């Protein structure tokens, strides 16, 4: 029987897309291979957020071609949407399927005829009507802004090796940050309807999952594109993320809901209060910052000022003292001066972050920032990146050490390590800290652990038998 393998690059949304692709192949009778070198079809689900991400994709194409020369390599995702002809020209690539056609990827890979009654095909503009040159038969890409649907990711089937499935409930972005290519490769913001979200979460719960992560490209905008009004306090109101979270809690028995990245302007006081008061929502807030400099934020076309951001983080920490609080930070944005970088470093020092994702600016073709003057030298940007990463390590370690001697809720993962002193099980705490738990435990179990020490970027603990 023919087999397939999907390799995902990049964000949670890409991983959720990969789950959809896996299900497409399964629905057509194919088995998932354990490794790419054993598969008949290898799908590389790419990222385009940085030049490095695209370089990783090209390296993967070369690797797959070397290790499995007889397979068909299908390249999809954001890089495929951005530069299909560039990818199609690479040796070993069988076909390129953009995000616009990802809903039909397995059908394309298997060269099946399109279903005549497919209702979602009308949302796509034929490639031939968009490109001046003669389109290649191996390229399936069209206008992403014509894509108005969001397909559910059936992660309850394709995430059987995981304990914390990720459900994408939103895709696309209506913001136009000057450095970001994502809107042009993922299209406008669109939301999975509430009843579909509840059905997916319910199926995950029925399959035995105890924690679900809801994610999106711009998750805080969930529901803004939906015409459905929800009655709240006796009045009809437009759908929003807070209402979705309440609906999940009210209509499913999910034990723990984790919310992925939400933009600063979408952290309302009521959302913060909801997370603080519910024992079923993970105490974790990821709030992208990008820069602590007002001048840089304005050049980035971000919709908040540093003082707005500071206020949001302080409110989150005041309401949820033990929460993990993370941020995305970019260094080396065009024109970033030493003084502007110092402003970013200072706000990071001041605020109670527990981890950071630090990125060096990468010029993306077609974005305004790519042609801005005063591009920061790579060596300077990398040095600034190093400074912030070192600061992040210090802040994370201080946060971890604050829990030594305490007990924390944690969910066991599917990794058990045998060492000279016995077995140890990997786990993740409710507030997003890695934990190495003494003993061997089945995955997907919530338990309470007593923290003994913080070492090597994780907590070390033992099961607290007085709980769970």
C-alpha positions as CSV (number, residue, x, y, z in Angstrom):
1,X,0.0,0.0,0.0
2,X,1.3,3.5,-0.9
3,X,2.4,5.6,2.0
4,X,2.9,9.3,2.8
5,X,4.9,11.5,5.2
6,X,4.2,15.1,6.1
7,X,7.0,17.3,7.5
8,X,5.9,20.6,9.0
9,X,8.0,23.7,9.3
10,X,7.1,26.8,11.4
11,X,4.2,27.8,13.6
12,X,1.3,25.9,15.2
13,X,-1.0,26.9,12.3
14,X,1.3,25.1,9.9
15,X,1.2,22.0,12.2
16,X,-2.6,22.1,12.2
17,X,-2.5,22.4,8.4
18,X,-0.3,19.3,8.4
19,X,-2.9,17.4,10.3
20,X,-5.5,18.2,7.6
21,X,-3.1,17.0,4.9
22,X,-2.4,13.8,6.8
23,X,-6.2,13.1,7.0
24,X,-6.6,13.8,3.3
25,X,-4.2,11.0,2.5
26,X,-5.7,8.6,5.0
27,X,-9.2,9.2,3.6
28,X,-7.7,8.0,0.2
29,X,-6.5,4.8,1.7
30,X,-2.8,5.6,2.3
31,X,-0.8,4.8,5.4
32,X,1.5,7.2,7.2
33,X,5.1,6.2,6.9
34,X,7.3,6.4,10.0
35,X,10.1,8.3,8.1
36,X,10.3,10.3,4.9
37,X,12.8,7.8,3.3
38,X,10.1,5.1,3.5
39,X,7.2,7.1,1.9
40,X,5.9,7.2,-1.6
41,X,4.7,10.8,-1.2
42,X,6.7,13.3,1.0
43,X,4.9,16.6,1.8
44,X,7.1,19.5,3.0
45,X,4.7,22.0,4.6
46,X,6.9,25.1,4.6
47,X,7.3,28.4,6.3
48,X,8.2,31.8,4.8
49,X,8.4,34.0,7.9
50,X,12.2,34.4,7.5
51,X,14.8,33.7,4.8
52,X,16.3,31.1,7.1
53,X,12.9,29.2,7.2
54,X,12.9,29.1,3.4
55,X,16.5,27.9,3.4
56,X,15.5,25.1,5.8
57,X,12.8,24.0,3.3
58,X,15.3,23.9,0.4
59,X,17.7,21.8,2.5
60,X,14.9,19.4,3.3
61,X,14.1,19.0,-0.4
62,X,17.7,18.1,-1.0
63,X,17.8,15.7,1.9
64,X,14.6,13.9,0.9
65,X,15.8,13.6,-2.7
66,X,19.0,12.1,-1.6
67,X,17.5,9.7,0.9
68,X,14.4,8.7,-1.1
69,X,15.1,9.4,-4.8
70,X,12.0,7.5,-6.0
71,X,9.4,9.4,-3.9
72,X,7.3,12.3,-5.1
73,X,8.1,15.5,-3.2
74,X,5.2,17.9,-2.8
75,X,6.0,21.3,-1.4
76,X,3.2,23.3,0.2
77,X,2.7,26.0,2.8
78,X,3.7,29.7,2.9
79,X,6.9,29.4,1.0
80,X,5.1,27.6,-1.8
81,X,2.5,30.3,-1.9
82,X,5.1,33.1,-2.0
83,X,7.5,31.6,-4.6
84,X,6.0,28.7,-6.4
85,X,8.1,28.9,-9.6
86,X,11.3,29.2,-7.6
87,X,10.5,26.0,-5.7
88,X,9.2,24.1,-8.8
89,X,12.6,24.7,-10.5
90,X,14.5,22.9,-7.7
91,X,15.6,19.4,-8.6
92,X,13.5,16.7,-7.1
93,X,10.3,18.7,-6.6
94,X,7.3,16.9,-8.1
95,X,4.7,19.6,-7.6
96,X,4.1,22.8,-5.7
97,X,0.8,23.3,-3.9
98,X,0.2,26.8,-2.4
99,X,-2.0,27.5,0.7
100,X,-4.7,28.4,-1.8
101,X,-5.0,24.7,-2.9
102,X,-3.9,23.0,0.3
103,X,-7.4,21.7,0.8
104,X,-6.9,19.5,-2.3
105,X,-3.3,18.5,-1.8
106,X,-3.8,14.8,-1.6
107,X,-6.1,14.8,-4.6
108,X,-3.5,16.8,-6.6
109,X,-0.6,14.5,-5.4
110,X,-2.5,11.4,-6.5
111,X,-3.6,13.1,-9.7
112,X,-7.2,12.4,-9.0
113,X,-10.0,14.2,-10.9
114,X,-11.7,17.0,-8.9
115,X,-15.1,16.1,-7.5
116,X,-17.8,17.8,-9.5
117,X,-19.8,18.7,-6.5
118,X,-17.0,20.3,-4.4
119,X,-18.6,23.5,-3.1
120,X,-15.3,25.1,-2.0
121,X,-13.7,25.2,-5.5
122,X,-15.6,28.4,-6.4
123,X,-13.6,30.3,-3.9
124,X,-10.4,29.9,-5.9
125,X,-9.2,31.8,-9.0
126,X,-7.6,29.7,-11.7
127,X,-3.8,30.1,-11.8
128,X,-3.9,30.8,-15.5
129,X,-5.9,33.9,-14.9
130,X,-3.3,35.3,-12.5
131,X,0.0,34.7,-14.2
132,X,1.2,36.2,-17.4
133,X,3.5,33.4,-18.2
134,X,2.4,29.9,-19.1
135,X,1.7,28.1,-15.8
136,X,3.6,25.0,-15.1
137,X,1.6,21.8,-14.8
138,X,3.3,21.1,-11.5
139,X,2.3,24.4,-9.8
140,X,-1.1,24.8,-8.1
141,X,-1.3,28.3,-6.7
142,X,-4.0,31.0,-6.9
143,X,-5.0,34.2,-5.2
144,X,-5.0,33.6,-1.5
145,X,-7.3,36.6,-0.9
146,X,-10.0,34.7,-2.8
147,X,-9.8,32.0,-0.1
148,X,-12.7,32.7,2.4
149,X,-13.1,29.2,4.0
150,X,-11.2,27.7,6.9
151,X,-11.1,23.9,7.0
152,X,-11.1,22.2,10.4
153,X,-8.0,20.4,11.4
154,X,-8.9,16.8,12.4
155,X,-6.0,16.6,14.9
156,X,-7.8,13.9,16.9
157,X,-6.7,11.4,14.2
158,X,-3.4,12.7,13.1
159,X,-2.0,13.6,16.5
160,X,-2.1,10.2,18.1
161,X,1.5,10.5,19.0
162,X,0.9,13.7,20.9
163,X,-0.7,14.5,24.3
164,X,-1.6,18.1,23.7
165,X,-3.3,18.4,20.3
166,X,-3.5,21.7,18.6
167,X,-6.7,23.0,17.0
168,X,-6.4,25.9,14.5
169,X,-9.6,28.0,14.8
170,X,-8.4,31.0,12.9
171,X,-6.3,31.7,9.8
172,X,-5.0,34.7,7.9
173,X,-4.5,38.3,9.1
174,X,-5.9,41.7,8.3
175,X,-3.0,43.6,9.9
176,X,-0.3,45.0,7.6
177,X,2.8,45.1,9.7
178,X,5.6,46.4,7.5
179,X,7.9,43.4,8.0
180,X,5.4,40.6,7.7
181,X,4.7,38.5,4.7
182,X,2.0,36.3,6.3
183,X,-1.1,38.2,5.0
184,X,0.1,37.8,1.4
185,X,0.6,34.0,1.8
186,X,-2.3,33.2,4.2
187,X,-4.9,35.8,3.2
188,X,-7.6,37.6,5.1
189,X,-8.6,36.7,8.7
190,X,-11.2,34.0,8.8
191,X,-12.6,31.9,11.6
192,X,-13.8,28.4,12.2
193,X,-17.4,28.6,13.1
194,X,-18.2,28.1,16.8
195,X,-20.3,25.0,16.3
196,X,-17.4,23.4,14.3
197,X,-14.9,24.4,17.0
198,X,-17.1,22.8,19.7
199,X,-17.5,19.6,17.6
200,X,-13.8,19.3,17.1
201,X,-13.0,19.9,20.8
202,X,-15.7,17.4,21.7
203,X,-14.2,14.8,19.5
204,X,-10.8,15.4,21.0
205,X,-12.2,15.0,24.5
206,X,-14.0,11.8,23.4
207,X,-10.7,10.5,22.0
208,X,-9.1,10.9,25.5
209,X,-7.2,14.2,25.2
210,X,-7.1,16.2,28.4
211,X,-5.5,19.4,27.1
212,X,-6.2,21.2,23.8
213,X,-4.3,24.2,22.4
214,X,-6.4,26.6,20.3
215,X,-4.3,28.6,17.8
216,X,-4.4,30.8,14.8
217,X,-2.3,33.3,12.8
218,X,-4.1,36.1,14.6
219,X,-6.1,34.3,17.2
220,X,-7.4,37.4,19.0
221,X,-9.4,38.3,15.9
222,X,-11.4,35.0,16.0
223,X,-15.1,35.6,15.2
224,X,-14.7,39.2,13.8
225,X,-15.5,37.9,10.3
226,X,-18.5,35.8,11.3
227,X,-22.0,37.2,10.7
228,X,-23.3,35.2,13.7
229,X,-24.3,37.3,16.7
230,X,-24.1,35.9,20.2
231,X,-26.5,37.0,22.9
232,X,-24.6,38.2,26.0
233,X,-26.2,40.1,28.9
234,X,-29.4,40.1,27.0
235,X,-27.9,41.9,23.9
236,X,-26.7,40.5,20.6
237,X,-23.0,41.0,20.2
238,X,-20.4,40.1,17.5
239,X,-18.5,36.9,18.0
240,X,-15.1,37.2,19.8
241,X,-12.4,35.0,21.3
242,X,-13.7,35.4,24.9
243,X,-17.1,34.1,23.8
244,X,-15.5,31.1,22.1
245,X,-13.5,30.3,25.2
246,X,-16.6,30.4,27.4
247,X,-18.5,28.2,24.9
248,X,-15.7,25.6,25.0
249,X,-15.8,25.6,28.8
250,X,-19.6,25.5,29.0
251,X,-20.2,22.9,26.2
252,X,-17.4,20.4,26.6
253,X,-15.7,18.5,29.5
254,X,-12.2,19.5,28.4
255,X,-9.9,19.5,31.4
256,X,-7.5,22.1,30.3
257,X,-7.6,24.7,27.5
258,X,-4.4,26.4,26.4
259,X,-4.6,29.6,24.4
260,X,-1.7,30.4,22.0
261,X,-0.4,33.8,21.0
262,X,-2.8,36.7,21.2
263,X,-1.9,40.2,20.1
264,X,-1.6,42.9,22.8
265,X,-4.7,44.9,21.7
266,X,-6.9,41.8,22.1
267,X,-6.0,41.2,25.8
268,X,-9.1,42.8,27.3
269,X,-9.6,43.0,31.0
270,X,-12.5,40.5,30.8
271,X,-10.3,38.0,28.9
272,X,-7.6,38.3,31.6
273,X,-10.1,37.9,34.3
274,X,-11.6,34.8,32.6
275,X,-8.2,33.1,32.4
276,X,-7.4,34.1,36.0
277,X,-10.6,32.7,37.4
278,X,-11.1,29.5,35.5
279,X,-9.2,26.4,36.8
280,X,-9.7,24.9,33.3
281,X,-7.6,27.4,31.4
282,X,-3.8,27.1,31.4
283,X,-2.1,30.0,33.2
284,X,-0.1,31.0,30.2
285,X,-0.1,34.3,28.1
286,X,1.9,34.8,24.9
287,X,1.8,38.5,24.0
288,X,3.9,39.5,20.9
289,X,5.8,42.7,21.6
290,X,8.3,43.0,18.6
291,X,10.0,46.1,20.0
292,X,10.0,48.3,23.1
293,X,10.7,51.4,21.1
294,X,7.8,53.6,20.1
295,X,9.7,54.8,17.0
296,X,10.4,51.2,15.9
297,X,6.8,50.1,16.5
298,X,5.6,52.9,14.4
299,X,7.9,51.9,11.5
300,X,6.7,48.4,12.0
301,X,3.1,49.6,11.7
302,X,2.2,47.9,15.0
303,X,-1.1,49.1,16.5
304,X,0.0,49.8,20.1
305,X,2.6,51.9,21.9
306,X,5.1,50.6,24.5
307,X,3.1,52.0,27.4
308,X,0.0,50.1,26.2
309,X,2.0,46.9,26.0
310,X,3.6,47.5,29.5
311,X,0.1,48.0,31.0
312,X,-1.2,44.8,29.5
313,X,1.6,42.7,30.8
314,X,1.4,44.2,34.3
315,X,-2.4,43.5,34.4
316,X,-1.8,39.9,33.4
317,X,0.8,39.4,36.1
318,X,-1.4,41.1,38.7
319,X,-4.3,38.9,37.9
320,X,-2.4,35.6,37.4
321,X,0.7,35.7,39.7
322,X,2.1,32.3,38.5
323,X,1.4,32.6,34.8
324,X,4.0,32.0,32.1
325,X,4.2,35.2,30.2
326,X,6.1,35.1,26.8
327,X,6.7,37.5,24.0
328,X,8.1,37.6,20.4
329,X,10.8,40.2,20.0
330,X,12.5,41.4,16.8
331,X,16.0,42.9,16.7
332,X,17.7,44.6,13.8
333,X,14.6,46.2,12.3
334,X,15.6,48.8,9.6
335,X,16.8,51.9,11.3
336,X,17.0,50.5,14.8
337,X,19.5,52.6,16.7
338,X,21.4,51.7,19.8
339,X,19.1,53.9,21.8
340,X,16.0,52.2,20.3
341,X,17.5,48.8,21.1
342,X,18.2,49.9,24.6
343,X,14.5,50.8,25.0
344,X,13.6,47.2,24.1
345,X,16.2,45.8,26.4
346,X,15.0,48.0,29.3
347,X,11.3,47.1,28.9
348,X,12.3,43.4,28.9
349,X,14.3,43.9,32.0
350,X,11.4,45.7,33.7
351,X,8.5,43.3,32.8
352,X,7.9,39.9,34.3
353,X,8.5,37.8,31.2
354,X,9.2,34.1,31.8
355,X,10.4,33.3,28.2
356,X,11.1,35.1,24.9
357,X,11.2,34.2,21.3
358,X,13.9,36.5,19.9
359,X,14.1,36.9,16.1
360,X,16.6,38.8,13.9
361,X,14.9,40.9,11.2
362,X,14.8,39.1,7.9
363,X,13.8,41.1,4.8
364,X,10.8,39.5,3.1
365,X,10.3,40.2,-0.6
366,X,7.4,42.5,-1.2
367,X,7.1,43.9,2.3
368,X,7.7,47.6,2.9
369,X,10.4,46.9,5.5
370,X,12.5,45.1,2.8
371,X,13.3,48.4,1.1
372,X,13.5,50.7,4.1
373,X,16.7,52.7,4.4
374,X,19.3,52.1,7.1
375,X,19.2,48.3,7.1
376,X,21.0,47.1,10.3
377,X,24.3,45.2,9.6
378,X,23.8,41.5,10.3
379,X,26.7,41.3,12.8
380,X,25.0,44.1,14.8
381,X,21.6,42.5,14.7
382,X,23.0,39.1,15.8
383,X,24.8,40.7,18.7
384,X,21.6,42.3,19.8
385,X,19.8,39.0,19.5
386,X,22.4,37.4,21.7
387,X,22.0,40.0,24.4
388,X,18.2,39.5,24.6
389,X,18.5,35.7,24.5
390,X,20.9,35.8,27.5
391,X,18.5,38.1,29.3
392,X,15.6,35.7,28.5
393,X,17.6,32.8,30.0
394,X,18.1,34.7,33.2
395,X,14.5,35.6,33.5
396,X,13.3,32.1,32.8
397,X,15.7,30.6,35.4
398,X,14.5,33.1,38.0
399,X,10.9,32.1,37.2
400,X,11.7,28.4,37.5
401,X,13.6,28.8,40.8
402,X,10.6,30.5,42.3
403,X,8.7,27.2,42.2
404,X,11.3,25.0,44.0
405,X,9.7,23.4,47.0
406,X,6.2,24.0,45.6
407,X,3.7,21.7,43.9
408,X,2.5,22.3,40.3
409,X,0.0,20.7,38.0
410,X,1.6,19.0,35.0
411,X,0.5,16.8,32.1
412,X,2.8,13.9,31.2
413,X,4.1,13.7,27.7
414,X,5.1,10.6,25.7
415,X,8.8,10.6,26.5
416,X,10.3,8.4,29.2
417,X,14.0,8.5,29.8
418,X,15.9,5.6,31.4
419,X,18.9,6.9,33.4
420,X,21.3,5.3,35.9
421,X,19.0,6.5,38.7
422,X,15.9,5.1,37.1
423,X,13.2,6.3,34.8
424,X,12.1,9.9,34.3
425,X,9.0,11.1,32.5
426,X,8.9,14.4,30.6
427,X,5.9,16.6,31.5
428,X,4.7,20.2,31.0
429,X,3.3,22.3,33.8
430,X,0.1,24.2,33.6
431,X,2.2,27.4,33.4
432,X,4.3,26.2,30.5
433,X,7.4,24.9,32.2
434,X,9.2,21.7,31.2
435,X,9.3,19.2,34.0
436,X,11.3,16.0,34.4
437,X,9.3,13.8,36.7
438,X,10.9,10.9,38.6
439,X,9.4,7.6,37.6
440,X,7.7,6.2,34.6
441,X,4.1,7.4,33.8
442,X,1.7,6.9,31.0
443,X,1.3,10.0,28.7
444,X,-1.7,12.3,28.8
445,X,-2.0,12.1,32.6
446,X,-2.6,15.2,34.8
447,X,-0.9,14.9,38.1
448,X,0.6,17.2,40.8
449,X,4.4,17.3,41.1
450,X,6.6,18.6,43.8
451,X,9.5,20.7,42.4
452,X,12.9,19.7,43.7
453,X,15.2,21.9,41.6
454,X,15.6,23.9,38.4
455,X,18.4,22.6,36.1
456,X,19.2,22.5,32.4
457,X,16.3,24.6,31.4
458,X,13.6,22.5,33.1
459,X,12.2,21.7,36.5
460,X,13.0,18.4,38.2
461,X,10.4,16.9,40.5
462,X,8.6,14.0,42.1
463,X,4.9,13.0,42.1
464,X,3.0,14.5,45.0
465,X,0.8,11.6,46.0
466,X,-1.5,13.8,48.1
467,X,-2.9,15.1,44.8
468,X,-4.5,13.5,41.8
